[in-house]
């Protein structure tokens, strides 16, 4: 192969590499600019009703304890988004992130140890049923139909695949006075 052919082959190769780099850069840029799917977990959180509003508006409520890292929560997001579209005018949908210590009292009250953890609340805010883990869309719809109709929840206490919640609260020894900064109190 002559030096001219070698230079030509290198030029062609460099052009192909440059075009591939431009195409990949454009694809990465466009990928980073896409909107969050309206049925994603993040989108569901943004559209959720606050707990305070839900407890005050005299509608039944489905409260979901979730976490961003929960694969079961993510897996159910699309179905829940569609359910919210169908039932949103009759049921409050509340989302409480277990990683936010603000919801610790509610987590203790409803004994949340796995997520997603669903709590069905009647119009007065009283918990009447719960379900833990992934729930098929049809089961959630049957439960919501019963909640709206004031009937017993047909699939109450159903357990599906879930993610374990780990306590992030540290219990300290009350015998040590914290004002002493660890010094022994006599």
Backbone as CSV, one residue per row, in Angstrom:
resi,resn,N_x,N_y,N_z,CA_x,CA_y,CA_z,C_x,C_y,C_z
1,UNK,0.847,-1.158,0.000,0.000,0.000,0.000,0.902,1.233,0.000
2,UNK,0.556,2.196,-0.829,1.375,3.395,-0.932,1.050,4.354,0.195
3,UNK,1.932,5.306,0.338,1.748,6.311,1.403,0.495,7.145,1.153
4,UNK,0.144,7.386,-0.085,-1.045,8.165,-0.438,-2.305,7.387,-0.048
5,UNK,-2.336,6.086,-0.347,-3.494,5.263,0.034,-3.639,5.186,1.546
6,UNK,-2.540,5.083,2.255,-2.555,5.032,3.713,-3.102,6.333,4.298
7,UNK,-2.671,7.454,3.752,-3.152,8.761,4.217,-4.643,8.894,3.923
8,UNK,-5.091,8.436,2.779,-6.509,8.508,2.412,-7.344,7.638,3.343
9,UNK,-6.869,6.432,3.637,-7.590,5.541,4.561,-7.685,6.156,5.956
10,UNK,-6.593,6.771,6.413,-6.613,7.434,7.726,-7.582,8.605,7.732
11,UNK,-7.671,9.352,6.662,-8.585,10.488,6.569,-10.034,10.016,6.621
12,UNK,-10.337,8.958,5.889,-11.700,8.405,5.888,-12.061,7.914,7.288
13,UNK,-11.135,7.196,7.904,-11.374,6.689,9.255,-11.620,7.853,10.221
14,UNK,-10.827,8.897,10.143,-10.989,10.061,11.029,-12.332,10.747,10.816
15,UNK,-12.785,10.816,9.572,-14.084,11.433,9.271,-15.207,10.580,9.869
16,UNK,-15.112,9.265,9.715,-16.135,8.364,10.273,-16.179,8.490,11.796
17,UNK,-15.030,8.533,12.445,-14.971,8.683,13.905,-15.572,10.027,14.320
18,UNK,-15.281,11.089,13.586,-15.814,12.414,13.913,-17.336,12.443,13.776
19,UNK,-17.856,11.826,12.701,-19.317,11.781,12.510,-19.972,10.976,13.625
20,UNK,-19.381,9.837,13.979,-19.939,9.021,15.067,-19.942,9.801,16.376
21,UNK,-18.887,10.556,16.635,-18.816,11.344,17.868,-19.906,12.411,17.891
22,UNK,-20.144,13.060,16.759,-21.193,14.087,16.685,-22.565,13.450,16.907
23,UNK,-22.822,12.307,16.258,-24.114,11.634,16.409,-24.330,11.225,17.867
24,UNK,-23.335,10.646,18.504,-23.459,10.255,19.912,-23.668,11.462,20.812
25,UNK,-22.986,12.543,20.553,-23.153,13.761,21.356,-24.564,14.297,21.249
26,UNK,-25.099,14.336,20.035,-26.471,14.806,19.833,-27.452,13.879,20.545
27,UNK,-27.244,12.572,20.437,-28.139,11.614,21.099,-28.103,11.784,22.609
28,UNK,-26.926,11.950,23.182,-26.819,12.168,24.634,-27.494,13.463,25.047
29,UNK,-27.302,14.515,24.278,-27.929,15.794,24.600,-29.442,15.680,24.566
30,UNK,-29.970,15.095,23.490,-31.422,14.950,23.380,-31.974,14.033,24.468
31,UNK,-31.239,12.999,24.808,-31.673,12.103,25.878,-31.756,12.795,27.217
32,UNK,-30.844,13.709,27.477,-30.862,14.420,28.754,-31.936,15.498,28.800
33,UNK,-32.462,15.886,27.638,-33.463,16.942,27.569,-34.893,16.427,27.560
34,UNK,-35.081,15.121,27.520,-36.434,14.582,27.437,-37.191,14.813,28.730
35,UNK,-38.471,14.986,28.597,-39.355,15.187,29.744,-39.529,13.873,30.499
36,UNK,-39.804,13.969,31.792,-40.123,12.795,32.585,-41.476,12.265,32.127
37,UNK,-41.569,10.970,31.955,-42.820,10.360,31.530,-43.916,10.715,32.529
38,UNK,-45.119,11.026,32.047,-46.211,11.356,32.968,-46.604,10.170,33.851
39,UNK,-46.120,8.989,33.520,-46.442,7.804,34.312,-45.255,7.329,35.146
40,UNK,-44.202,8.130,35.249,-43.041,7.757,36.057,-43.320,8.005,37.536
41,UNK,-42.514,7.397,38.385,-42.651,7.587,39.827,-42.464,9.061,40.188
42,UNK,-41.453,9.693,39.605,-41.187,11.109,39.883,-42.382,11.980,39.510
43,UNK,-42.996,11.689,38.384,-44.166,12.438,37.946,-45.350,12.220,38.890
44,UNK,-45.507,10.990,39.365,-46.602,10.686,40.293,-46.447,11.480,41.591
45,UNK,-45.225,11.584,42.056,-44.960,12.320,43.296,-45.340,13.789,43.125
46,UNK,-44.965,14.362,41.990,-45.252,15.777,41.741,-46.747,16.054,41.662
47,UNK,-47.523,15.089,41.190,-48.968,15.285,41.017,-49.784,14.805,42.218
48,UNK,-49.132,14.285,43.237,-49.849,13.730,44.394,-50.497,14.844,45.217
49,UNK,-51.540,14.470,45.927,-52.217,15.369,46.865,-51.454,15.333,48.181
50,UNK,-51.331,16.483,48.825,-50.647,16.493,50.125,-51.525,15.793,51.158
51,UNK,-50.908,15.237,52.173,-51.648,14.524,53.207,-52.635,15.443,53.911
52,UNK,-52.226,16.654,54.217,-53.119,17.606,54.900,-54.380,17.881,54.090
53,UNK,-54.216,18.131,52.800,-55.367,18.396,51.932,-56.260,17.160,51.871
54,UNK,-55.655,16.000,51.716,-56.429,14.766,51.610,-57.261,14.508,52.862
55,UNK,-56.707,14.786,54.016,-57.432,14.528,55.264,-58.537,15.543,55.525
56,UNK,-58.502,16.669,54.812,-59.488,17.720,55.042,-60.565,17.837,53.972
57,UNK,-60.474,17.095,52.877,-61.421,17.351,51.787,-62.564,16.339,51.676
58,UNK,-62.741,15.496,52.655,-63.881,14.566,52.724,-63.971,13.603,51.546
59,UNK,-62.824,13.244,50.977,-62.783,12.209,49.949,-61.978,11.039,50.493
60,UNK,-62.264,9.820,50.020,-61.411,8.700,50.423,-60.005,8.905,49.855
61,UNK,-59.037,8.256,50.471,-57.631,8.466,50.116,-56.890,7.144,50.006
62,UNK,-56.010,7.072,49.021,-55.040,5.990,48.932,-53.687,6.623,49.194
63,UNK,-53.098,6.293,50.339,-51.773,6.804,50.684,-50.759,5.726,50.339
64,UNK,-49.721,6.118,49.611,-48.664,5.181,49.245,-47.362,5.613,49.892
65,UNK,-46.774,4.727,50.685,-45.430,4.932,51.202,-44.487,4.338,50.154
66,UNK,-43.502,5.107,49.749,-42.626,4.710,48.658,-41.215,5.242,48.908
67,UNK,-40.292,4.895,48.012,-38.945,5.482,47.981,-38.485,5.492,46.532
68,UNK,-37.643,6.446,46.196,-37.134,6.557,44.831,-36.335,5.315,44.432
69,UNK,-35.662,4.678,45.386,-34.828,3.517,45.109,-35.614,2.201,45.046
70,UNK,-36.879,2.246,45.349,-37.719,1.044,45.423,-38.103,0.567,44.022
71,UNK,-37.580,-0.587,43.625,-37.879,-1.108,42.292,-39.351,-1.508,42.139
72,UNK,-39.966,-1.972,43.205,-41.390,-2.316,43.136,-42.235,-1.060,42.957
73,UNK,-41.848,0.019,43.619,-42.556,1.296,43.470,-42.432,1.796,42.036
74,UNK,-41.238,1.703,41.479,-41.011,2.132,40.100,-41.800,1.256,39.125
75,UNK,-41.840,-0.035,39.402,-42.548,-0.964,38.521,-44.045,-0.667,38.474
76,UNK,-44.602,-0.172,39.559,-46.035,0.105,39.630,-46.400,1.513,39.158
77,UNK,-45.433,2.365,38.923,-45.696,3.779,38.636,-46.622,3.975,37.441
78,UNK,-46.404,3.271,36.354,-47.232,3.465,35.163,-48.683,3.074,35.439
79,UNK,-48.899,1.920,36.079,-50.266,1.502,36.413,-50.923,2.493,37.359
80,UNK,-50.185,2.937,38.366,-50.762,3.903,39.308,-51.094,5.221,38.624
81,UNK,-50.266,5.628,37.675,-50.562,6.849,36.925,-51.880,6.734,36.179
82,UNK,-52.117,5.591,35.559,-53.372,5.371,34.843,-54.551,5.278,35.811
83,UNK,-54.331,4.641,36.943,-55.387,4.551,37.958,-55.742,5.944,38.465
84,UNK,-54.734,6.772,38.691,-54.984,8.140,39.171,-55.781,8.939,38.151
85,UNK,-55.511,8.723,36.870,-56.284,9.415,35.833,-57.747,9.000,35.881
86,UNK,-58.008,7.721,36.163,-59.385,7.210,36.182,-60.134,7.529,37.476
87,UNK,-59.419,7.625,38.599,-60.072,7.772,39.902,-59.777,9.121,40.576
88,UNK,-58.953,9.945,39.966,-58.487,11.171,40.603,-59.569,12.159,41.001
89,UNK,-60.727,12.081,40.386,-61.820,12.985,40.752,-62.614,12.470,41.955
90,UNK,-62.367,11.218,42.368,-63.121,10.629,43.478,-62.267,10.180,44.637
91,UNK,-60.945,10.074,44.418,-60.029,9.563,45.443,-58.791,10.446,45.479
92,UNK,-58.326,10.757,46.688,-57.043,11.444,46.851,-55.930,10.414,46.721
93,UNK,-54.858,10.789,46.052,-53.675,9.936,45.961,-52.526,10.672,46.630
94,UNK,-52.082,10.142,47.762,-51.038,10.755,48.576,-49.793,9.879,48.487
95,UNK,-48.629,10.509,48.358,-47.377,9.759,48.310,-46.460,10.266,49.404
96,UNK,-45.999,9.336,50.243,-45.159,9.667,51.389,-43.828,8.928,51.257
97,UNK,-42.761,9.666,51.114,-41.432,9.094,50.902,-40.858,8.630,52.237
98,UNK,-40.553,7.339,52.334,-40.048,6.779,53.592,-38.659,7.298,53.943
99,UNK,-37.967,7.887,52.990,-36.642,8.446,53.265,-36.725,9.848,53.859
100,UNK,-37.921,10.399,53.940,-38.129,11.717,54.531,-38.621,11.518,55.969
101,UNK,-37.799,11.903,56.935,-38.152,11.675,58.346,-39.414,12.421,58.770
102,UNK,-39.857,13.347,57.966,-41.117,14.048,58.241,-42.273,13.045,58.375
103,UNK,-42.192,11.928,57.642,-43.273,10.946,57.628,-43.079,9.823,58.637
104,UNK,-42.097,9.946,59.517,-41.848,8.913,60.517,-43.074,8.625,61.394
105,UNK,-43.802,9.648,61.881,-44.998,9.330,62.683,-46.019,8.490,61.916
106,UNK,-46.209,8.809,60.646,-47.146,8.029,59.841,-46.600,6.623,59.588
107,UNK,-45.301,6.510,59.374,-44.702,5.189,59.167,-44.891,4.309,60.399
108,UNK,-44.731,4.895,61.570,-44.931,4.143,62.812,-46.402,3.813,63.007
109,UNK,-47.264,4.772,62.729,-48.705,4.573,62.915,-49.221,3.420,62.057
110,UNK,-48.757,3.352,60.810,-49.241,2.325,59.885,-48.297,1.129,59.782
111,UNK,-47.271,1.114,60.639,-46.316,-0.001,60.725,-45.708,-0.340,59.362
112,UNK,-45.151,0.671,58.736,-44.548,0.497,57.413,-43.181,-0.154,57.568
113,UNK,-43.043,-1.360,57.041,-41.751,-2.036,57.059,-41.359,-2.537,55.678
114,UNK,-42.257,-2.393,54.721,-41.994,-2.752,53.344,-42.719,-1.791,52.429
115,UNK,-42.140,-1.530,51.266,-42.763,-0.600,50.327,-42.807,-1.215,48.932
116,UNK,-43.766,-0.832,48.140,-44.796,0.139,48.437,-45.772,-0.396,49.489
117,UNK,-46.227,0.507,50.323,-47.185,0.190,51.385,-48.371,1.111,51.149
118,UNK,-49.524,0.530,50.865,-50.725,1.300,50.562,-51.662,1.285,51.762
119,UNK,-52.164,2.464,52.119,-53.139,2.580,53.201,-54.399,3.205,52.605
120,UNK,-55.521,2.525,52.782,-56.812,2.999,52.301,-57.495,3.736,53.444
121,UNK,-57.786,5.018,53.230,-58.412,5.851,54.247,-59.815,6.240,53.787
122,UNK,-60.778,6.152,54.694,-62.130,6.567,54.337,-62.226,8.097,54.317
123,UNK,-63.424,8.610,54.077,-63.630,10.057,53.968,-63.252,10.829,55.230
124,UNK,-63.294,10.159,56.366,-62.954,10.826,57.631,-61.467,10.695,57.964
125,UNK,-60.704,10.026,57.111,-59.274,9.878,57.342,-58.893,8.661,58.158
126,UNK,-59.854,7.793,58.434,-59.585,6.570,59.191,-59.057,5.484,58.264
127,UNK,-57.989,4.821,58.677,-57.439,3.715,57.903,-58.382,2.523,58.006
128,UNK,-58.793,2.001,56.861,-59.708,0.863,56.874,-59.084,-0.390,56.283
129,UNK,-57.962,-0.245,55.579,-57.287,-1.408,55.004,-55.896,-1.000,54.546
130,UNK,-55.089,-2.001,54.258,-53.757,-1.747,53.716,-53.372,-2.907,52.814
131,UNK,-52.366,-2.664,51.985,-51.771,-3.689,51.131,-50.290,-3.351,51.034
132,UNK,-49.470,-4.368,50.960,-48.026,-4.149,50.925,-47.451,-4.840,49.693
133,UNK,-46.587,-4.138,49.001,-45.907,-4.695,47.842,-46.639,-4.416,46.545
134,UNK,-46.066,-4.941,45.471,-46.654,-4.738,44.151,-48.052,-5.338,44.113
135,UNK,-48.977,-4.565,43.571,-50.360,-4.994,43.449,-50.767,-4.880,41.982
136,UNK,-51.368,-5.908,41.413,-51.847,-5.784,40.032,-52.886,-4.664,39.915
137,UNK,-52.903,-4.050,38.760,-53.813,-2.917,38.523,-55.264,-3.281,38.835
138,UNK,-55.708,-4.443,38.397,-57.098,-4.857,38.632,-57.438,-4.967,40.106
139,UNK,-56.493,-5.410,40.896,-56.722,-5.529,42.342,-56.839,-4.145,42.971
140,UNK,-55.953,-3.235,42.597,-56.044,-1.872,43.137,-57.351,-1.207,42.718
141,UNK,-57.765,-1.423,41.487,-59.022,-0.830,41.025,-60.210,-1.412,41.791
142,UNK,-60.215,-2.726,42.041,-61.293,-3.344,42.817,-61.310,-2.780,44.239
143,UNK,-60.125,-2.593,44.825,-60.038,-2.020,46.176,-60.546,-0.579,46.191
144,UNK,-60.184,0.198,45.175,-60.648,1.597,45.117,-62.151,1.671,44.870
145,UNK,-62.677,0.784,44.032,-64.130,0.754,43.822,-64.845,0.480,45.141
146,UNK,-64.324,-0.453,45.915,-64.921,-0.766,47.220,-64.778,0.408,48.174
147,UNK,-63.632,1.068,48.165,-63.416,2.234,49.034,-64.438,3.321,48.729
148,UNK,-64.639,3.609,47.459,-65.589,4.648,47.043,-67.018,4.255,47.423
149,UNK,-67.364,2.980,47.289,-68.726,2.491,47.557,-68.978,2.198,49.029
150,UNK,-67.989,2.428,49.882,-68.100,2.147,51.314,-68.302,0.661,51.598
151,UNK,-67.696,-0.174,50.784,-67.747,-1.620,50.964,-66.422,-2.095,51.540
152,UNK,-66.394,-3.295,52.114,-65.113,-3.835,52.591,-64.112,-3.945,51.432
153,UNK,-62.863,-3.667,51.721,-61.810,-3.737,50.705,-61.551,-5.221,50.407
154,UNK,-61.782,-5.666,49.176,-61.710,-7.105,48.892,-60.309,-7.713,49.019
155,UNK,-59.290,-6.937,48.776,-57.936,-7.493,48.823,-57.119,-6.857,49.946
156,UNK,-57.785,-6.562,51.057,-57.091,-5.977,52.211,-56.011,-6.934,52.699
157,UNK,-54.929,-6.364,53.150,-53.793,-7.104,53.707,-53.106,-8.011,52.697
158,UNK,-53.294,-7.765,51.424,-52.607,-8.538,50.392,-51.143,-8.111,50.357
159,UNK,-50.264,-9.087,50.199,-48.826,-8.811,50.129,-48.286,-9.248,48.779
160,UNK,-47.588,-8.340,48.135,-46.905,-8.639,46.882,-45.414,-8.456,47.085
161,UNK,-44.677,-8.472,45.991,-43.236,-8.247,46.074,-42.992,-6.826,46.570
162,UNK,-42.075,-6.684,47.540,-41.828,-5.368,48.110,-40.363,-5.193,48.431
163,UNK,-39.997,-3.948,48.735,-38.648,-3.613,49.180,-38.690,-3.378,50.676
164,UNK,-37.722,-3.915,51.381,-37.643,-3.783,52.835,-37.263,-2.351,53.209
165,UNK,-37.918,-1.806,54.199,-37.583,-0.476,54.711,-36.684,-0.660,55.910
166,UNK,-35.576,0.052,55.910,-34.651,-0.009,57.034,-34.784,1.252,57.862
167,UNK,-34.856,1.076,59.161,-34.979,2.214,60.061,-33.718,3.063,59.990
168,UNK,-33.920,4.376,59.917,-32.788,5.299,59.874,-32.741,6.145,61.136
169,UNK,-33.424,5.696,62.156,-33.484,6.428,63.408,-32.532,5.767,64.390
170,UNK,-31.745,6.553,65.061,-30.809,6.036,66.051,-31.380,6.287,67.439
171,UNK,-31.476,5.239,68.230,-31.959,5.361,69.598,-30.741,5.566,70.488
172,UNK,-30.814,6.602,71.313,-29.690,6.885,72.208,-30.033,6.479,73.619
173,UNK,-29.020,6.279,74.419,-29.189,5.915,75.819,-29.630,7.149,76.593
174,UNK,-30.806,7.102,77.208,-31.329,8.244,77.955,-30.580,8.510,79.248
175,UNK,-29.742,7.577,79.674,-29.044,7.772,80.945,-27.892,8.764,80.815
176,UNK,-27.526,9.093,79.590,-26.459,10.067,79.389,-27.088,11.424,79.124
177,UNK,-26.722,12.413,79.895,-27.220,13.772,79.708,-26.454,14.383,78.559
178,UNK,-27.143,14.709,77.453,-26.466,15.212,76.280,-25.810,16.574,76.504
179,UNK,-26.212,17.283,77.530,-25.617,18.601,77.793,-24.177,18.474,78.316
180,UNK,-23.804,17.269,78.718,-22.449,17.087,79.250,-21.458,16.687,78.166
181,UNK,-21.932,16.519,76.946,-21.089,16.148,75.808,-20.314,14.859,76.068
182,UNK,-20.963,13.890,76.668,-20.373,12.587,76.874,-19.696,12.414,78.224
183,UNK,-19.562,13.466,78.986,-18.944,13.336,80.314,-19.909,12.606,81.237
184,UNK,-19.394,11.886,82.185,-20.225,11.160,83.128,-20.880,12.137,84.086
185,UNK,-22.200,11.965,84.266,-22.963,12.817,85.165,-23.026,12.125,86.529
186,UNK,-22.706,12.856,87.585,-22.740,12.262,88.932,-23.808,12.888,89.757
